Amino acid sequence: MITPKPGSIVLGTTRPAVLRDWYRKALAPGHEGDGPIDFGGFLLVIDQRDDVDAKNNEPGRMILNFHVDDFDAVEAQLRAAGVDWLVPVADRPSGRFGTFEDPDGNYLQIIQFTRGS
């Protein structure tokens, strides 16, 4: 049996330019162009859609997690970008977590797992 490897996610929005600019500023400052944003081999495709609301009405249904090696550096980058923190940064038994949202109200997290988790 073959287990597929996730390679990308499509993020539908009514404002692709706004969302793309936000993701660049907050999480991918080196990205240029209108194509998918590459997060270490996992692609974020931001797509203009007419079948979605301007704001995500069920943002907890799916949370996009970013695993980081230097939590403090990424947290500082996100704070500088003006992210809206939903859950304050917290240390948990399995690691350090911070939950925030993008301009469309989608939930995201940065996570630095403790070794062995």
ABEGO torsion letter per residue (X at the ends): XBBBBBABBBBBBABAAAAAAAAAAAABAABBEABBBBBGGBBBBBBBBAABBABBABAAABBBBBBBABAAAAAAAAAAAGBBBABBBBBBAAEBBBBBBBAAGBBBBBBBBBBGX
